[in-house]
Amino acid sequence: MLTDASDMLIGASELIISALRMSGLERRGEEVTGAILHYTSLNGDPCSIPNIIRDLENDSDDPCWTRPLVSVKHSDRKDI
């Protein structure tokens, strides 16, 4: 689903550029499409879609929301 969402966002950025061609608002369209392309292609941003996909594929641990709020064994840990 994330790959499909990324493809749709890339398609949307192409539509935005087409819609704003010769309108005088090209700069604003570049900012929007730059942000879209940032999240659909950058590997350096942990919030980019490719990195989220990789994390989901490589993550075998339970999600953080399944961790107990209180643990007798690790009661001194700050992240619980």
trRosetta pair geometry for C-beta under 8 A, 3 or more apart (Angstrom, degrees):
i j d omega theta_ij theta_ji phi_ij phi_ji
1 4 5.6 -54 -152 38 35 113
1 5 6.3 38 150 -21 67 105
2 5 5.4 -50 -145 36 35 114
2 6 6.3 40 153 -22 65 102
2 49 5.5 173 174 -164 105 100
2 52 6.2 -148 -147 97 154 113
2 53 5.2 -166 93 -78 141 97
2 56 7.7 152 0 16 149 149
3 6 5.6 -51 -149 34 32 113
3 7 6.5 33 151 -18 64 104
3 49 7.9 143 -88 155 38 122
3 53 6.8 67 -59 -103 82 145
4 7 5.7 -54 -149 36 32 112
4 8 6.4 32 152 -19 66 105
5 8 5.7 -54 -148 36 32 111
5 9 6.4 33 153 -20 65 105
5 49 6.9 -160 90 -127 104 141
6 9 5.7 -54 -149 35 31 111
6 10 6.5 32 153 -18 64 103
6 40 4.6 136 -154 -140 90 97
6 49 4.5 176 -82 113 115 160
6 50 7.6 76 -108 -53 157 70
7 10 5.7 -53 -150 35 32 112
7 11 6.4 34 151 -18 64 106
8 11 5.5 -54 -150 38 34 114
8 12 6.3 38 150 -23 66 103
9 12 5.4 -49 -146 34 34 114
9 13 6.5 37 153 -21 64 100
9 36 5.1 -170 169 -165 104 107
9 39 7.3 -66 151 86 162 104
9 40 5.2 -170 90 -69 127 133
9 49 7.9 170 31 -28 146 151
10 13 5.8 -50 -150 31 33 111
10 14 6.8 34 150 -18 62 102
10 36 7.3 163 -86 144 40 115
10 37 7.5 75 -109 -97 77 73
10 40 5.7 -176 -61 148 90 164
11 14 5.7 -54 -153 34 34 112
11 15 6.5 34 150 -18 66 105
12 15 5.5 -54 -149 37 35 113
12 16 6.4 40 152 -24 67 103
12 36 6.7 -146 84 -137 103 156
13 16 5.5 -48 -147 32 34 115
13 17 6.6 36 154 -18 64 102
13 32 7.4 -175 -121 118 80 86
13 33 3.9 108 -157 -132 104 93
13 36 4.4 -166 -72 84 120 147
13 37 6.2 92 -130 -49 172 87
14 17 5.9 -52 -150 35 32 110
14 18 6.4 32 151 -17 64 108
15 18 5.6 -56 -147 39 33 112
15 19 6.1 32 156 -21 68 108
16 19 5.8 -55 -143 36 28 110
16 20 6.3 6 164 -2 64 114
16 29 5.1 171 147 -149 98 99
16 32 5.7 -113 172 95 159 129
16 33 5.6 -172 78 -63 129 102
16 36 8.0 147 19 -1 145 150
17 20 6.4 -72 -145 47 24 96
17 21 6.7 49 154 -54 62 91
17 29 5.7 137 -96 153 49 130
17 30 7.9 66 -103 -79 92 58
17 33 5.9 22 -54 -58 98 158
18 21 5.9 -32 -155 -9 31 117
19 23 7.6 -1 136 -25 60 147
19 29 7.6 176 70 -109 84 136
20 23 4.8 -96 -159 33 56 129
20 25 4.9 -98 -150 86 113 94
20 26 5.4 154 133 -93 110 50
20 28 7.2 -144 -143 71 155 89
20 29 3.9 -166 49 -48 157 145
21 26 7.0 54 -110 -95 36 105
22 26 7.9 48 -40 -56 21 115
23 26 6.9 145 50 -47 79 70
25 28 4.8 -39 -179 37 87 117
25 29 6.1 93 123 -24 84 96
26 29 5.5 -58 -152 38 36 114
26 30 6.3 41 151 -25 69 102
27 30 5.6 -49 -150 30 33 114
27 31 6.8 35 151 -20 63 100
28 31 5.7 -50 -154 31 36 113
28 32 6.6 33 150 -15 66 104
29 32 5.7 -54 -148 38 35 109
29 33 6.0 24 158 -10 70 109
30 33 6.0 -58 -138 45 29 103
30 34 5.9 38 157 -28 64 108
31 34 5.7 -52 -146 32 26 116
31 35 6.7 26 155 -17 60 103
32 35 6.0 -57 -157 34 31 108
32 36 6.5 28 149 -17 65 106
33 36 5.3 -49 -145 37 40 114
33 37 6.0 36 156 -16 70 105
34 37 5.9 -56 -143 41 28 106
34 38 6.2 41 151 -31 62 103
35 38 5.4 -46 -149 25 31 120
35 39 6.9 15 159 -6 62 104
36 39 6.4 -70 -158 43 29 98
36 40 6.1 8 156 -6 68 118
37 40 5.7 -66 -134 48 33 102
37 41 5.5 -17 -179 19 72 119
37 42 7.9 92 135 -30 65 89
38 41 7.4 -84 -131 48 9 80
38 42 5.4 -6 -166 -11 55 130
38 45 6.7 55 165 -5 89 157
38 48 7.1 -121 144 -100 59 104
39 42 7.2 -28 -82 29 19 102
39 45 7.1 -80 -103 93 55 146
39 47 6.8 -47 -124 117 95 88
39 48 5.2 -171 -150 -123 44 65
39 49 5.9 76 153 -18 77 90
40 48 7.1 -125 -26 -164 6 93
40 49 5.5 3 -118 27 49 127
40 50 7.7 81 175 -24 37 91
41 48 7.1 -81 61 -165 22 133
41 50 7.0 46 -138 -14 24 128
42 45 4.6 53 103 12 125 105
42 48 4.7 -154 70 -81 80 152
42 50 7.7 -171 74 36 36 116
43 48 6.8 -107 -91 65 22 150
43 50 6.1 -55 -94 92 71 133
43 51 6.5 130 -147 -61 51 98
44 48 7.8 74 58 -9 45 137
45 48 4.3 102 77 -31 100 101
45 51 6.7 -151 91 6 57 144
46 51 5.4 -136 -146 135 37 153
47 51 7.2 28 30 68 9 126
47 52 7.2 22 -160 -52 35 108
48 51 4.8 85 62 12 84 104
48 52 7.0 -154 93 -8 41 88
49 52 5.6 -54 -143 37 34 112
49 53 6.3 38 157 -22 66 103
50 53 5.7 -53 -149 34 32 113
50 54 6.4 32 154 -18 65 105
51 54 5.6 -51 -145 37 35 112
51 55 6.2 37 155 -20 66 104
52 55 5.7 -52 -147 36 32 112
52 56 6.4 32 154 -19 64 104
53 56 5.9 -57 -151 36 30 109
53 57 6.4 26 153 -17 65 109
54 57 5.7 -59 -147 39 31 109
54 58 6.0 8 163 -3 68 115
55 58 6.2 -68 -138 48 26 97
55 59 5.5 29 165 -32 67 117
56 59 6.0 -51 -128 28 23 112
62 66 4.3 -84 159 65 124 138
62 67 7.2 148 96 -56 118 70
63 66 5.4 99 66 -4 74 101
64 67 5.8 -35 -167 3 51 116
67 80 7.1 -122 147 -123 120 79
68 71 5.3 122 80 -68 121 84
68 80 7.2 11 90 -159 73 110
69 80 6.9 124 -176 168 31 78
70 75 7.3 15 -168 -113 77 84
70 80 7.0 107 -111 148 25 115
71 74 4.5 11 100 51 130 85
71 75 6.3 -152 85 -69 64 55
71 77 7.3 7 57 33 124 120
71 80 5.4 -83 14 -158 109 157
72 75 6.1 -7 -145 -50 27 108
74 77 4.5 7 160 -8 106 122
74 80 6.1 132 106 -28 107 152
75 80 7.7 -104 -127 76 29 142
77 80 4.8 75 84 -2 108 109
